[in-house]
């Protein structure tokens, strides 16, 4: 099976065209390819598909084979793959995702790929949460005897933002991600505000665990920080894998690199 591997600020993905699956089941293929020991190793699998409503369609599977509606770092890597393999004709194009049709711009080069995200929603209902959560509400949840204040939102996928100056124990991050309040689990973003123009972020992704970066997590963190008056509309988001830039306007824009790591073929039966 032919594949290309990319990373976006350390968030790594395997990208392939749907026909190269040769009829294999997508979720199981994701688990096989993304396994760190028995596969190629990646945070997720991106599959390029034809679209009836946009230039291309992106399907995304987490490392554990679960479906995610969107991935910001993944969409930038998807965009580079599509552009450099001539699957699109222009530097600006649209990609169909489970979170909607999103614009992509690679005109500034692969180091500064810009994507537009859906409008964030702070009003959440089932099946994302056990009970309705209204805009402006702060959830206080306890795990392992410690309590945390969570700002929750949907920005292509479900996110919680926790502002903290302290290091959060792994078991607490995992406990929040899998808290019973979130039937489908939730991505948890731990944020430290450094200035009006910069924040630092560490994300615990559902289906993956801690990652070096999370695009929609970076956007969710900046959207929430700006909403609370902590940051200006444009801010740098520093993650362990590098730096992203998020701009909050009528639409949320995420900008950052997509780096090609490797190309090759893998015998899926050996995974």
C-alpha positions in Angstrom: 0.0 0.0 0.0 1.5 3.4 -1.0 1.6 6.1 1.6 3.0 9.5 2.4 3.7 10.6 6.0 3.6 14.2 7.1 3.6 16.2 10.3 2.1 19.5 11.3 4.1 20.9 14.2 4.8 17.4 15.4 1.2 16.1 14.9 1.9 13.3 12.4 -0.3 11.6 9.8 -0.3 9.0 7.1 -2.0 10.2 3.9 -3.2 8.0 1.1 -5.7 8.0 -1.8 -8.9 6.0 -1.3 -8.1 3.7 -4.3 -4.8 2.6 -2.7 -6.9 1.0 0.1 -7.9 -1.6 -2.4 -11.1 -2.3 -0.6 -9.6 -2.6 2.9 -11.7 -1.6 5.9 -10.7 2.0 6.8 -10.8 1.9 10.6 -8.8 -1.3 10.8 -6.3 0.0 8.2 -5.9 3.2 10.4 -5.1 1.1 13.5 -2.6 -1.0 11.5 -0.8 1.8 9.8 -0.7 4.2 12.8 0.6 1.7 15.3 3.9 2.9 16.7 5.4 -0.5 17.0 3.8 -2.7 14.4 2.9 -0.1 11.7 4.4 3.1 10.3 3.3 5.1 13.3 1.2 8.2 13.3 -1.4 10.1 15.3 -4.0 9.5 12.5 -4.8 8.4 9.0 -6.0 10.9 6.3 -7.8 9.4 3.2 -8.3 11.5 0.1 -11.7 10.9 -1.5 -13.7 12.4 -4.3 -16.4 14.9 -3.4 -19.6 16.0 -5.0 -19.7 19.3 -3.2 -16.1 20.4 -2.9 -12.7 19.9 -4.6 -11.9 16.9 -2.5 -13.1 15.1 0.6 -11.0 14.3 3.7 -11.8 11.3 5.9 -9.9 11.2 9.2 -9.3 8.3 11.6 -7.5 8.6 14.9 -4.7 6.2 15.9 -7.2 3.9 17.6 -9.4 3.6 14.5 -12.1 6.0 15.7 -13.5 8.6 13.4 -12.8 12.3 14.0 -14.9 14.9 12.2 -12.0 17.3 11.7 -8.3 17.8 12.4 -6.7 21.2 11.8 -3.1 20.0 11.5 -4.3 17.1 9.5 -6.2 19.3 7.0 -3.0 21.3 6.4 -1.1 18.0 5.7 -4.0 16.8 3.5 -3.8 20.2 1.6 -0.1 19.8 0.9 -0.5 16.2 -0.3 -3.3 17.2 -2.6 -1.5 20.3 -3.9 1.9 18.7 -4.5 0.4 15.6 -6.1 -1.7 17.7 -8.5 -5.0 16.5 -7.2 -6.2 20.2 -7.3 -5.6 22.8 -9.9 -5.4 25.9 -7.7 -3.5 27.2 -4.6 -6.9 27.9 -3.0 -9.5 25.1 -2.8 -12.2 23.6 -0.7 -12.2 20.4 1.2 -15.3 18.5 2.4 -15.1 17.2 6.0 -17.5 15.9 8.5 -17.3 19.4 10.1 -18.4 21.0 6.8 -16.7 22.4 3.7 -13.5 24.2 4.7 -11.3 26.6 2.6 -7.6 25.9 2.2 -4.9 28.3 1.0 -1.3 27.1 0.1 -0.4 30.2 -1.9 2.1 31.3 0.8 4.0 28.0 0.6 3.9 24.8 2.6 5.4 26.5 5.7 2.4 28.8 6.0 -0.7 26.9 5.0 -3.9 28.6 6.0 -7.2 26.9 6.6 -10.6 28.2 7.6 -12.6 26.5 10.4 -16.3 26.3 11.1 -17.9 28.8 13.5 -17.4 27.7 17.1 -20.4 26.7 19.1 -20.5 27.1 22.9 -24.0 25.6 23.2 -23.7 21.8 23.4 -26.3 19.1 23.5 -26.5 15.3 23.3 -24.8 13.2 22.3 -21.7 15.3 23.0 -22.7 16.0 26.7 -24.9 14.3 29.3 -26.9 17.5 29.7 -27.3 20.7 27.8 -24.4 23.2 28.2 -25.2 26.8 27.5 -22.8 29.5 26.2 -20.9 31.1 29.0 -21.3 28.2 31.4 -18.1 26.8 33.0 -18.1 23.2 33.9 -16.5 22.2 37.2 -15.5 18.5 37.0 -13.6 16.4 39.5 -11.2 13.6 38.7 -8.9 11.8 41.1 -10.0 14.1 44.0 -9.0 17.3 42.1 -11.5 19.7 40.4 -11.0 21.6 37.1 -12.9 24.4 35.4 -13.7 23.5 31.8 -14.8 25.8 28.9 -16.4 23.5 26.4 -17.0 24.1 22.7 -17.5 22.5 19.3 -15.0 23.6 16.7 -15.1 20.9 14.1 -14.7 18.5 16.9 -15.4 18.6 20.7 -12.9 20.5 22.9 -12.5 21.5 26.5 -10.2 24.4 27.5 -8.6 24.6 30.9 -6.6 27.6 31.9 -3.9 26.7 34.3 -0.4 27.7 35.4 0.3 24.2 36.8 1.3 20.9 35.2 -1.6 18.6 35.1 -1.0 14.9 36.0 -1.5 12.5 33.1 -4.2 10.6 35.0 -6.2 13.8 35.4 -5.9 14.6 31.7 -7.0 11.1 30.8 -9.8 11.3 33.4 -11.2 14.5 32.0 -11.0 13.2 28.4 -13.0 10.1 29.4 -15.2 11.7 32.0 -18.8 10.3 32.1 -20.1 13.8 31.3 -18.8 13.3 27.8 -20.3 10.1 26.3 -18.1 10.4 23.2 -15.0 11.6 25.2 -13.5 15.0 24.6 -10.2 16.6 23.6 -8.7 18.5 26.6 -6.5 21.6 26.1 -4.4 23.0 29.0 -3.7 26.6 28.3 -1.3 29.2 29.9 -1.8 32.8 28.7 1.7 34.3 28.2 0.5 37.7 26.7 -2.2 39.3 24.6 -0.6 37.8 21.6 0.7 34.4 22.7 -0.5 31.4 24.6 1.0 28.0 25.4 -0.9 24.9 24.9 -0.8 21.2 25.7 -3.5 19.0 24.3 -4.7 15.5 25.4 -6.6 14.1 22.3 -9.3 11.5 22.5 -8.2 8.4 20.8 -4.5 9.4 20.9 -3.4 10.9 24.3 -1.0 13.8 24.6 0.2 15.1 21.2 2.9 17.5 20.2 0.2 19.7 18.6 -3.5 19.8 17.8 -4.8 22.3 15.2 -8.4 22.5 16.3 -7.2 22.5 19.9 -5.0 25.5 19.2 -8.0 27.2 17.5 -10.3 26.3 20.5 -7.8 27.6 23.0 -7.3 31.0 21.2 -11.1 31.3 20.5 -11.8 30.9 24.2 -8.9 33.1 25.4 -10.1 35.9 23.0 -13.7 35.5 24.1 -12.7 35.9 27.7 -10.6 39.0 26.8 -7.2 37.4 27.5 -5.9 37.8 23.9 -6.2 39.9 20.8 -8.0 38.5 17.7 -4.7 37.1 16.4 -2.4 35.2 18.6 0.5 32.7 18.4 -0.1 29.4 19.9 3.1 27.7 21.2 2.9 23.9 21.3 5.5 21.3 22.0 5.9 20.7 18.3 6.3 24.3 17.2 4.1 27.3 16.7 0.7 27.9 15.1 -1.1 31.2 14.5 -4.9 31.5 15.0 -7.0 34.5 13.9 -10.5 35.0 15.2 -12.7 36.9 12.8 -16.2 36.1 11.4 -14.4 32.8 10.7 -11.6 31.2 12.6 -8.3 30.8 10.6 -5.4 28.5 11.5 -2.0 28.9 9.9 1.1 26.7 10.2 3.4 24.3 8.4 2.9 20.9 6.8 6.2 18.9 6.5 6.7 15.7 4.4 8.5 13.0 6.4 8.5 10.0 4.1 7.0 8.2 1.2 6.8 4.4 0.7 4.9 1.2 0.6 3.7 -1.1 3.4 2.5 -4.6 3.4 -0.6 -4.2 5.4 -0.7 -7.9 6.3 2.5 -7.4 8.3 1.0 -4.8 10.6 
